[in-house]
Amino acid sequence: MKTNKEWHQAHRMPARATLEQRVAWHIEHARHCGCRQMPEKIREEIKKRNLKA
C-alpha cells in the first residue's frame, strides 16, 4: 500500500489523542491514505457508532 506523505505531514495524530480524536483521524486516514490497516479497537468503535470508514 502506498503512503500519502503529504496527507500525513498535514494531519498529525494529536499527542495523547482521545478516543474521539483517534476515531476521527483514522476515518480521514482511511479516506486519504492506504499505508496501513486501521487498528482493531478503532474498527470496533466505528462499527459500534455506526460510522462509515
C-alpha positions in Angstrom: 0.0 0.0 0.0 1.2 3.5 -0.8 1.7 6.2 1.8 0.3 9.6 1.1 3.2 11.6 2.6 1.6 15.0 2.1 -1.5 14.0 3.9 0.5 12.5 6.8 2.6 15.7 7.1 -0.5 17.9 7.2 -2.6 15.7 9.5 -0.6 14.5 12.5 -2.3 12.5 15.2 -2.5 14.7 18.3 -0.3 13.8 21.3 -2.4 12.0 23.9 -5.3 11.8 21.5 -8.7 11.0 22.9 -10.7 8.1 21.5 -12.9 10.6 19.7 -9.9 12.2 18.1 -8.4 8.8 17.2 -11.6 7.6 15.6 -11.9 10.8 13.5 -8.2 10.7 12.5 -8.4 7.1 11.4 -11.6 7.7 9.4 -9.9 10.5 7.5 -6.7 8.5 7.2 -8.6 5.6 5.5 -10.1 8.1 3.0 -6.8 9.7 2.0 -4.1 7.1 2.6 -3.7 3.3 2.3 -0.5 2.8 4.1 -1.8 0.5 6.8 -4.8 -1.2 8.3 -6.9 0.5 11.0 -6.3 -0.8 14.5 -8.9 -3.3 15.6 -10.0 -1.2 18.6 -10.8 1.7 16.2 -12.6 -0.5 13.8 -14.8 -1.8 16.6 -15.5 1.7 17.8 -16.5 2.8 14.3 -18.8 -0.2 14.0 -20.3 0.4 17.4 -21.0 4.1 16.5 -22.5 3.1 13.0 -20.0 5.3 11.2 -18.6 4.8 7.7 -14.8 4.5 7.3 
